[in-house]
């Protein structure tokens, strides 16, 4: 496996920690180069937001269709 990239002031803004091994990795990577985790920096807040939006739309749809 490759060694993790050391954060520097120049590239630090582009790095986020892997959710499992906490190694700093680039934002655009689909797999952590150290532990192999798929989507290593998936943002839980973003996921929860979209789940809430979808549930809200479904709730509104059922509310409108029930009348």
Backbone as XML, in Angstrom:
<?xml version="1.0"?>
<chain id="A" units="angstrom">
  <residue number="1" name="UNK">
    <atom name="N" x="0.836" y="-1.177" z="0.000"/>
    <atom name="CA" x="0.000" y="0.000" z="0.000"/>
    <atom name="C" x="0.883" y="1.243" z="0.000"/>
  </residue>
  <residue number="2" name="UNK">
    <atom name="N" x="0.354" y="2.327" z="-0.503"/>
    <atom name="CA" x="1.127" y="3.552" z="-0.560"/>
    <atom name="C" x="1.100" y="4.276" z="0.772"/>
  </residue>
  <residue number="3" name="UNK">
    <atom name="N" x="2.104" y="5.099" z="0.969"/>
    <atom name="CA" x="2.195" y="5.881" z="2.194"/>
    <atom name="C" x="1.262" y="7.073" z="2.111"/>
  </residue>
  <residue number="4" name="UNK">
    <atom name="N" x="0.645" y="7.485" z="3.220"/>
    <atom name="CA" x="-0.249" y="8.646" z="3.208"/>
    <atom name="C" x="0.531" y="9.923" z="2.928"/>
  </residue>
  <residue number="5" name="UNK">
    <atom name="N" x="-0.148" y="10.853" z="2.285"/>
    <atom name="CA" x="0.467" y="12.126" z="1.973"/>
    <atom name="C" x="0.512" y="12.993" z="3.220"/>
  </residue>
  <residue number="6" name="UNK">
    <atom name="N" x="1.660" y="13.571" z="3.511"/>
    <atom name="CA" x="1.798" y="14.438" z="4.674"/>
    <atom name="C" x="1.121" y="15.774" z="4.400"/>
  </residue>
  <residue number="7" name="UNK">
    <atom name="N" x="0.302" y="16.259" z="5.331"/>
    <atom name="CA" x="-0.353" y="17.544" z="5.120"/>
    <atom name="C" x="0.634" y="18.703" z="5.184"/>
  </residue>
  <residue number="8" name="UNK">
    <atom name="N" x="0.552" y="19.592" z="4.239"/>
    <atom name="CA" x="1.337" y="20.822" z="4.219"/>
    <atom name="C" x="0.357" y="21.971" z="4.087"/>
  </residue>
  <residue number="9" name="UNK">
    <atom name="N" x="0.784" y="23.189" z="4.387"/>
    <atom name="CA" x="-0.159" y="24.314" z="4.260"/>
    <atom name="C" x="-0.750" y="24.437" z="2.865"/>
  </residue>
  <residue number="10" name="UNK">
    <atom name="N" x="0.004" y="24.058" z="1.846"/>
    <atom name="CA" x="-0.471" y="24.178" z="0.466"/>
    <atom name="C" x="-1.597" y="23.193" z="0.157"/>
  </residue>
  <residue number="11" name="UNK">
    <atom name="N" x="-1.456" y="21.944" z="0.596"/>
    <atom name="CA" x="-2.460" y="20.930" z="0.243"/>
    <atom name="C" x="-3.363" y="20.545" z="1.409"/>
  </residue>
  <residue number="12" name="UNK">
    <atom name="N" x="-3.212" y="21.191" z="2.560"/>
    <atom name="CA" x="-3.993" y="20.824" z="3.737"/>
    <atom name="C" x="-5.490" y="21.038" z="3.530"/>
  </residue>
  <residue number="13" name="UNK">
    <atom name="N" x="-5.858" y="22.064" z="2.769"/>
    <atom name="CA" x="-7.276" y="22.346" z="2.527"/>
    <atom name="C" x="-7.919" y="21.262" z="1.671"/>
  </residue>
  <residue number="14" name="UNK">
    <atom name="N" x="-7.136" y="20.529" z="0.902"/>
    <atom name="CA" x="-7.649" y="19.488" z="0.027"/>
    <atom name="C" x="-7.721" y="18.131" z="0.714"/>
  </residue>
  <residue number="15" name="UNK">
    <atom name="N" x="-7.264" y="18.044" z="1.944"/>
    <atom name="CA" x="-7.215" y="16.768" z="2.653"/>
    <atom name="C" x="-8.299" y="16.684" z="3.717"/>
  </residue>
  <residue number="16" name="UNK">
    <atom name="N" x="-8.841" y="15.484" z="3.859"/>
    <atom name="CA" x="-9.802" y="15.192" z="4.927"/>
    <atom name="C" x="-9.419" y="13.844" z="5.513"/>
  </residue>
  <residue number="17" name="UNK">
    <atom name="N" x="-9.686" y="13.613" z="6.800"/>
    <atom name="CA" x="-9.307" y="12.329" z="7.388"/>
    <atom name="C" x="-10.240" y="11.206" z="6.939"/>
  </residue>
  <residue number="18" name="UNK">
    <atom name="N" x="-9.666" y="10.041" z="6.740"/>
    <atom name="CA" x="-10.452" y="8.849" z="6.453"/>
    <atom name="C" x="-11.323" y="8.562" z="7.671"/>
  </residue>
  <residue number="19" name="UNK">
    <atom name="N" x="-12.559" y="8.139" z="7.457"/>
    <atom name="CA" x="-13.461" y="7.916" z="8.589"/>
    <atom name="C" x="-13.091" y="6.691" z="9.409"/>
  </residue>
  <residue number="20" name="UNK">
    <atom name="N" x="-12.251" y="5.814" z="8.894"/>
    <atom name="CA" x="-11.850" y="4.625" z="9.646"/>
    <atom name="C" x="-10.426" y="4.718" z="10.190"/>
  </residue>
  <residue number="21" name="UNK">
    <atom name="N" x="-9.452" y="4.976" z="9.316"/>
    <atom name="CA" x="-8.060" y="4.978" z="9.784"/>
    <atom name="C" x="-7.537" y="6.373" z="10.114"/>
  </residue>
  <residue number="22" name="UNK">
    <atom name="N" x="-8.336" y="7.414" z="9.831"/>
    <atom name="CA" x="-8.008" y="8.813" z="10.154"/>
    <atom name="C" x="-6.793" y="9.343" z="9.414"/>
  </residue>
  <residue number="23" name="UNK">
    <atom name="N" x="-6.340" y="8.671" z="8.358"/>
    <atom name="CA" x="-5.232" y="9.145" z="7.553"/>
    <atom name="C" x="-5.698" y="10.303" z="6.680"/>
  </residue>
  <residue number="24" name="UNK">
    <atom name="N" x="-4.961" y="11.413" z="6.602"/>
    <atom name="CA" x="-5.362" y="12.504" z="5.713"/>
    <atom name="C" x="-5.275" y="12.064" z="4.253"/>
  </residue>
  <residue number="25" name="UNK">
    <atom name="N" x="-6.388" y="12.191" z="3.527"/>
    <atom name="CA" x="-6.422" y="11.821" z="2.109"/>
    <atom name="C" x="-7.102" y="12.927" z="1.327"/>
  </residue>
  <residue number="26" name="UNK">
    <atom name="N" x="-6.885" y="12.940" z="0.017"/>
    <atom name="CA" x="-7.494" y="13.944" z="-0.852"/>
    <atom name="C" x="-9.003" y="13.771" z="-0.889"/>
  </residue>
  <residue number="27" name="UNK">
    <atom name="N" x="-9.725" y="14.880" z="-1.040"/>
    <atom name="CA" x="-11.189" y="14.850" z="-1.031"/>
    <atom name="C" x="-11.768" y="14.025" z="-2.174"/>
  </residue>
  <residue number="28" name="UNK">
    <atom name="N" x="-11.186" y="14.041" z="-3.350"/>
    <atom name="CA" x="-11.775" y="13.400" z="-4.510"/>
    <atom name="C" x="-11.593" y="11.891" z="-4.608"/>
  </residue>
  <residue number="29" name="UNK">
    <atom name="N" x="-10.836" y="11.296" z="-3.726"/>
    <atom name="CA" x="-10.578" y="9.857" z="-3.814"/>
    <atom name="C" x="-11.815" y="9.048" z="-3.431"/>
  </residue>
  <residue number="30" name="UNK">
    <atom name="N" x="-12.055" y="7.970" z="-4.160"/>
    <atom name="CA" x="-13.195" y="7.095" z="-3.882"/>
    <atom name="C" x="-12.834" y="5.989" z="-2.904"/>
  </residue>
  <residue number="31" name="UNK">
    <atom name="N" x="-11.535" y="5.742" z="-2.706"/>
    <atom name="CA" x="-11.083" y="4.670" z="-1.810"/>
    <atom name="C" x="-9.838" y="5.162" z="-1.071"/>
  </residue>
  <residue number="32" name="UNK">
    <atom name="N" x="-9.760" y="4.883" z="0.216"/>
    <atom name="CA" x="-8.596" y="5.262" z="1.020"/>
    <atom name="C" x="-7.390" y="4.442" z="0.564"/>
  </residue>
  <residue number="33" name="UNK">
    <atom name="N" x="-6.270" y="5.097" z="0.245"/>
    <atom name="CA" x="-5.100" y="4.343" z="-0.207"/>
    <atom name="C" x="-4.436" y="3.536" z="0.906"/>
  </residue>
  <residue number="34" name="UNK">
    <atom name="N" x="-4.732" y="3.811" z="2.162"/>
    <atom name="CA" x="-4.096" y="3.105" z="3.281"/>
    <atom name="C" x="-4.917" y="1.895" z="3.715"/>
  </residue>
  <residue number="35" name="UNK">
    <atom name="N" x="-6.211" y="2.111" z="4.041"/>
    <atom name="CA" x="-7.018" y="1.002" z="4.562"/>
    <atom name="C" x="-7.990" y="0.424" z="3.523"/>
  </residue>
  <residue number="36" name="UNK">
    <atom name="N" x="-8.187" y="1.110" z="2.402"/>
    <atom name="CA" x="-9.042" y="0.587" z="1.343"/>
    <atom name="C" x="-10.524" y="0.867" z="1.516"/>
  </residue>
  <residue number="37" name="UNK">
    <atom name="N" x="-10.903" y="1.718" z="2.463"/>
    <atom name="CA" x="-12.302" y="2.035" z="2.708"/>
    <atom name="C" x="-12.915" y="2.738" z="1.495"/>
  </residue>
  <residue number="38" name="UNK">
    <atom name="N" x="-14.085" y="2.286" z="1.082"/>
    <atom name="CA" x="-14.799" y="2.919" z="-0.017"/>
    <atom name="C" x="-15.447" y="4.201" z="0.486"/>
  </residue>
  <residue number="39" name="UNK">
    <atom name="N" x="-15.403" y="5.264" z="-0.284"/>
    <atom name="CA" x="-15.853" y="6.623" z="0.087"/>
    <atom name="C" x="-15.401" y="6.966" z="1.501"/>
  </residue>
  <residue number="40" name="UNK">
    <atom name="N" x="-14.094" y="7.134" z="1.684"/>
    <atom name="CA" x="-13.526" y="7.293" z="3.017"/>
    <atom name="C" x="-13.908" y="8.566" z="3.761"/>
  </residue>
  <residue number="41" name="UNK">
    <atom name="N" x="-14.373" y="9.597" z="3.065"/>
    <atom name="CA" x="-14.731" y="10.822" z="3.774"/>
    <atom name="C" x="-16.168" y="11.210" z="3.486"/>
  </residue>
  <residue number="42" name="UNK">
    <atom name="N" x="-17.027" y="10.214" z="3.511"/>
    <atom name="CA" x="-18.448" y="10.452" z="3.361"/>
    <atom name="C" x="-18.926" y="11.315" z="4.512"/>
  </residue>
  <residue number="43" name="UNK">
    <atom name="N" x="-19.644" y="12.354" z="4.187"/>
    <atom name="CA" x="-20.078" y="13.303" z="5.201"/>
    <atom name="C" x="-21.440" y="12.890" z="5.737"/>
  </residue>
  <residue number="44" name="UNK">
    <atom name="N" x="-21.493" y="12.497" z="6.988"/>
    <atom name="CA" x="-22.740" y="12.035" z="7.594"/>
    <atom name="C" x="-23.786" y="13.145" z="7.662"/>
  </residue>
  <residue number="45" name="UNK">
    <atom name="N" x="-23.361" y="14.382" z="7.891"/>
    <atom name="CA" x="-24.304" y="15.492" z="7.947"/>
    <atom name="C" x="-25.005" y="15.675" z="6.608"/>
  </residue>
  <residue number="46" name="UNK">
    <atom name="N" x="-24.259" y="15.578" z="5.536"/>
    <atom name="CA" x="-24.845" y="15.724" z="4.202"/>
    <atom name="C" x="-25.832" y="14.593" z="3.916"/>
  </residue>
  <residue number="47" name="UNK">
    <atom name="N" x="-25.473" y="13.388" z="4.300"/>
    <atom name="CA" x="-26.345" y="12.240" z="4.090"/>
    <atom name="C" x="-27.642" y="12.395" z="4.871"/>
  </residue>
  <residue number="48" name="UNK">
    <atom name="N" x="-27.537" y="12.797" z="6.128"/>
    <atom name="CA" x="-28.728" y="12.988" z="6.955"/>
    <atom name="C" x="-29.610" y="14.108" z="6.409"/>
  </residue>
  <residue number="49" name="UNK">
    <atom name="N" x="-28.997" y="15.156" z="5.887"/>
    <atom name="CA" x="-29.755" y="16.253" z="5.294"/>
    <atom name="C" x="-30.607" y="15.750" z="4.136"/>
  </residue>
  <residue number="50" name="UNK">
    <atom name="N" x="-30.002" y="14.975" z="3.222"/>
    <atom name="CA" x="-30.743" y="14.490" z="2.055"/>
    <atom name="C" x="-31.814" y="13.476" z="2.437"/>
  </residue>
  <residue number="51" name="UNK">
    <atom name="N" x="-31.566" y="12.682" z="3.453"/>
    <atom name="CA" x="-32.601" y="11.759" z="3.925"/>
    <atom name="C" x="-33.788" y="12.553" z="4.463"/>
  </residue>
  <residue number="52" name="UNK">
    <atom name="N" x="-33.509" y="13.623" z="5.218"/>
    <atom name="CA" x="-34.584" y="14.466" z="5.749"/>
    <atom name="C" x="-35.358" y="15.152" z="4.632"/>
  </residue>
  <residue number="53" name="UNK">
    <atom name="N" x="-34.664" y="15.609" z="3.596"/>
    <atom name="CA" x="-35.334" y="16.253" z="2.458"/>
    <atom name="C" x="-36.257" y="15.259" z="1.760"/>
  </residue>
  <residue number="54" name="UNK">
    <atom name="N" x="-35.778" y="14.063" z="1.501"/>
    <atom name="CA" x="-36.586" y="13.048" z="0.824"/>
    <atom name="C" x="-37.802" y="12.676" z="1.668"/>
  </residue>
  <residue number="55" name="UNK">
    <atom name="N" x="-37.610" y="12.481" z="2.963"/>
    <atom name="CA" x="-38.740" y="12.165" z="3.837"/>
    <atom name="C" x="-39.750" y="13.318" z="3.878"/>
  </residue>
  <residue number="56" name="UNK">
    <atom name="N" x="-39.260" y="14.541" z="3.870"/>
    <atom name="CA" x="-40.148" y="15.699" z="3.842"/>
    <atom name="C" x="-40.975" y="15.763" z="2.568"/>
  </residue>
  <residue number="57" name="UNK">
    <atom name="N" x="-40.358" y="15.485" z="1.442"/>
    <atom name="CA" x="-41.077" y="15.492" z="0.165"/>
    <atom name="C" x="-42.128" y="14.382" z="0.145"/>
  </residue>
  <residue number="58" name="UNK">
    <atom name="N" x="-41.772" y="13.202" z="0.618"/>
    <atom name="CA" x="-42.736" y="12.092" z="0.670"/>
    <atom name="C" x="-43.897" y="12.438" z="1.596"/>
  </residue>
  <residue number="59" name="UNK">
    <atom name="N" x="-43.593" y="13.038" z="2.743"/>
    <atom name="CA" x="-44.642" y="13.435" z="3.687"/>
    <atom name="C" x="-45.581" y="14.458" z="3.056"/>
  </residue>
  <residue number="60" name="UNK">
    <atom name="N" x="-45.025" y="15.468" z="2.382"/>
    <atom name="CA" x="-45.864" y="16.473" z="1.713"/>
    <atom name="C" x="-46.722" y="15.846" z="0.619"/>
  </residue>
  <residue number="61" name="UNK">
    <atom name="N" x="-46.153" y="14.936" z="-0.131"/>
    <atom name="CA" x="-46.891" y="14.267" z="-1.199"/>
    <atom name="C" x="-48.080" y="13.484" z="-0.624"/>
  </residue>
  <residue number="62" name="UNK">
    <atom name="N" x="-47.828" y="12.737" z="0.451"/>
    <atom name="CA" x="-48.930" y="11.963" z="1.043"/>
    <atom name="C" x="-49.965" y="12.871" z="1.677"/>
  </residue>
  <residue number="63" name="UNK">
    <atom name="N" x="-49.543" y="14.013" z="2.225"/>
    <atom name="CA" x="-50.466" y="14.968" z="2.801"/>
    <atom name="C" x="-51.371" y="15.557" z="1.735"/>
  </residue>
  <residue number="64" name="UNK">
    <atom name="N" x="-50.804" y="15.907" z="0.592"/>
    <atom name="CA" x="-51.570" y="16.493" z="-0.509"/>
    <atom name="C" x="-52.504" y="15.438" z="-1.128"/>
  </residue>
  <residue number="65" name="UNK">
    <atom name="N" x="-52.034" y="14.208" z="-1.300"/>
    <atom name="CA" x="-52.833" y="13.157" z="-1.928"/>
    <atom name="C" x="-53.937" y="12.677" z="-1.014"/>
  </residue>
  <residue number="66" name="UNK">
    <atom name="N" x="-53.818" y="12.864" z="0.290"/>
    <atom name="CA" x="-54.831" y="12.399" z="1.234"/>
    <atom name="C" x="-56.073" y="13.265" z="1.269"/>
  </residue>
  <residue number="67" name="UNK">
    <atom name="N" x="-56.027" y="14.452" z="0.735"/>
    <atom name="CA" x="-57.188" y="15.358" z="0.775"/>
    <atom name="C" x="-58.092" y="15.174" z="-0.384"/>
  </residue>
</chain>
